[in-house]
Every structure is written in structure tokens, then in C-alpha cells.
């Protein structure tokens, strides 16, 4: 499974996609971050909540990547999130469903595309089969190797490359957006 570094980056990507579509109150800063970003990151990390049971019970493999790593649970979480926000602040259902479903299900798919994992139960509760991708995009964390194992250097390096690529993409997008707005400001009103 990828580390929280990649899953947090995924939450940031989802936030950037939807930030102009959520109500202004959700772009206010709480705990040094916009609330919509906190929600997007939280949902992107949420499938790993099963790790807590694994750590507490001393058997990480027994509890991790089971039911919480399914598309069915992604739909449930997204629906719950959308209904909760809709009831509390009367905000649009579908925008929050999209944020919730994308954050949760993309986490599951990232774990699916991780080298050396034991697979994820994509279709739980219909099937208990663990699915693994034929192609791996992430090296992943090896909890069974111990936290300070040198194998995690590969994970850290590949994931930092992923983060840097995302950062560069958003810098280019932001710069292009700024230059487009500057060009519009310099045009006469009749040419806009």
C-alpha cells in the first residue's frame, strides 16, 4: 500500500479539482487548512482506518486491506458524507458525494496498484477475493518488514517523485491561469 504521503497528495488533488465548486464556508481556514481540503484528505486516508485494529491487536495483516478497501464501502462513505453535509449546511449532495467517492475509491485503487501487496477486496461484500493489479505504480509500505527497514527508502523516493510531479503540474496550471488572467486584463474590453 502507498504511504499516507501519496494518499494525502490524492486528497489535495481532489480538493484542487473541487475547491471552486464548494460553498465559500468550506474554503475558510481551520487548523491552518481550508475545511474542504481537510475533508478531502480525511476521506482519502479513511480506508486505512482498519490499520488501527491491526496495530492494537498486534496483527496488521489480519485487519488491513479488508472490507474498508472496497468500492461498496466507498459508496457508503460518500453517501454518508454527502447526506451529513447536506443536512448540516444545506450544501449540494452531489459535489460532496463526488469528493467522498473519489477520495475513498482512489485510495482503494492506489492500493490495488501497489507492488507486493496482498491485494484489496474491491468487491466486498459480494466477493472476498483479493485483487492485485497486473501492473504496479507504487512500491508501497512494507509494515511486516518493520517501520525502520531500508526497503522503505524505495517507497519514500518513489512517492516523493509522485508528490513533486503533482506539485509541478499545479505550478504550471497556476502559472498558466495567472498569465491567462493577466492577458485578459491587458486586452481592451471589446476583445474580451
C-alpha positions in Angstrom: 0.0 0.0 0.0 1.2 3.5 -0.7 2.1 5.5 2.4 -0.1 8.4 3.8 2.2 10.7 1.7 0.5 9.6 -1.6 -3.0 9.4 -0.1 -2.7 12.9 1.3 -1.5 14.1 -2.1 -4.5 12.5 -3.6 -6.8 14.4 -1.2 -5.0 17.6 -2.2 -5.6 16.8 -5.9 -9.3 16.2 -5.3 -9.5 19.5 -3.3 -7.9 21.4 -6.1 -10.4 20.0 -8.6 -13.5 20.8 -6.5 -12.4 23.9 -4.4 -14.2 26.4 -6.7 -17.4 24.3 -6.6 -17.8 24.0 -2.8 -19.5 26.8 -0.8 -17.2 29.6 0.4 -17.5 28.4 4.0 -15.7 25.2 3.1 -12.7 27.2 1.8 -12.3 29.1 5.1 -9.2 28.1 7.0 -9.5 25.8 10.1 -6.4 24.3 11.7 -4.3 26.1 9.1 -6.1 24.4 6.1 -9.3 25.0 4.2 -12.1 22.9 5.6 -12.8 21.3 2.1 -9.1 20.3 2.0 -9.3 18.7 5.5 -12.4 16.8 4.3 -10.8 15.6 1.0 -7.6 14.5 2.8 -9.6 12.8 5.5 -11.7 10.8 3.1 -8.6 9.9 1.1 -6.9 8.4 4.2 -10.1 6.9 5.7 -9.8 3.4 4.2 -6.7 2.9 6.3 -8.7 3.2 9.5 -8.6 -0.6 9.6 -4.9 -0.2 10.5 -5.8 0.9 14.0 -7.3 -2.5 14.7 -4.2 -4.2 13.3 -1.9 -2.2 15.4 -4.0 -2.6 18.6 -4.4 -6.4 18.0 -0.7 -6.9 17.0 -1.6 -8.4 13.7 -1.6 -5.8 11.0 -2.0 -8.2 8.1 -5.2 -9.7 9.6 -7.1 -6.5 9.7 -5.7 -4.3 6.9 -6.9 -4.1 3.3 -10.1 -6.0 4.0 -13.7 -4.6 3.9 -12.6 -1.0 4.2 -10.8 -1.3 0.9 -13.8 -2.0 -1.2 -15.8 0.1 -3.7 -19.0 -0.8 -1.8 -17.7 1.0 1.3 -16.6 3.9 -0.9 -20.2 4.4 -2.0 -21.4 4.1 1.6 -18.9 6.6 2.9 -19.5 9.1 0.0 -23.3 8.8 0.6 -22.9 9.4 4.4 -20.6 12.4 3.8 -22.9 13.9 1.3 -26.1 13.4 3.4 -24.3 14.7 6.6 -23.1 17.9 4.9 -26.4 18.4 3.1 -28.3 18.1 6.4 -25.9 20.3 8.4 -25.2 23.2 6.0 -27.7 22.6 3.1 -24.8 22.2 0.7 -25.2 20.3 -2.6 -25.4 16.5 -2.2 -23.6 15.5 -5.5 -20.5 17.7 -5.0 -19.8 16.1 -1.6 -20.7 12.6 -2.9 -18.1 13.1 -5.7 -15.4 14.3 -3.3 -16.1 11.4 -0.9 -16.3 8.7 -3.6 -13.2 9.9 -5.5 -11.2 10.3 -2.3 -12.1 6.9 -0.9 -12.2 4.8 -4.1 -9.0 6.2 -5.5 -7.3 5.3 -2.2 -8.5 1.7 -2.8 -7.3 1.8 -6.4 -3.9 3.1 -5.4 -3.6 0.2 -3.0 -4.7 -2.1 -5.8 -1.8 -0.8 -8.0 0.9 -1.4 -5.3 3.8 -3.8 -5.7 4.0 -6.8 -3.4 0.7 -6.2 -1.6 -1.8 -8.9 -0.9 -4.4 -7.2 -2.9 -7.6 -5.5 -2.0 -11.2 -6.8 -1.6 -12.5 -4.5 -4.4 -16.0 -6.1 -4.5 -16.6 -6.9 -0.8 -19.3 -7.9 0.4 -20.2 -9.6 -2.9 -16.8 -11.3 -3.1 -14.0 -11.9 -0.6 -11.5 -12.3 -3.5 -8.4 -10.1 -3.2 -7.5 -8.4 -6.4 -4.0 -7.3 -7.4 -3.1 -5.2 -10.5 -1.0 -6.8 -13.3 0.9 -3.5 -13.4 2.3 -1.8 -10.3 2.5 2.0 -10.0 3.6 2.3 -6.4 6.2 0.4 -4.4 4.3 0.7 -1.1 5.0 0.4 2.6 6.0 -3.0 4.0 4.7 -2.9 7.6 5.7 -6.5 8.1 9.4 -5.5 7.5 9.3 -3.1 10.4 9.0 0.7 10.3 12.7 1.4 10.0 13.6 -1.1 7.3 15.7 0.1 4.4 13.1 -1.2 1.9 11.1 1.9 2.8 13.6 4.1 1.1 12.2 2.9 -2.3 8.8 3.8 -1.1 9.8 7.2 0.1 11.8 8.1 -3.1 9.0 7.0 -5.5 6.3 8.7 -3.5 8.3 11.9 -3.3 8.7 11.8 -7.0 4.9 11.5 -7.3 4.4 14.5 -5.0 6.9 16.5 -6.9 5.2 15.7 -10.2 1.8 16.8 -8.8 3.3 20.0 -7.4 5.0 20.8 -10.7 1.7 20.2 -12.5 -0.2 22.5 -10.2 2.5 25.2 -10.5 2.2 25.0 -14.3 -1.6 25.1 -14.1 -1.5 28.1 -11.7 1.1 30.0 -13.7 -1.0 29.4 -16.9 -4.1 30.6 -15.1 -2.3 33.7 -13.9 -0.9 34.5 -17.3 -4.3 34.0 -18.9 -5.9 36.4 -16.4 -3.1 38.9 -17.0 -3.7 38.7 -20.7 -7.4 39.3 -20.3 -6.7 42.4 -18.1 -4.5 43.9 -20.8 -7.0 43.4 -23.6 -9.4 46.1 -24.5 -13.0 45.4 -23.3 -14.2 44.9 -26.8 -11.7 41.9 -27.2 -12.7 40.0 -24.1 
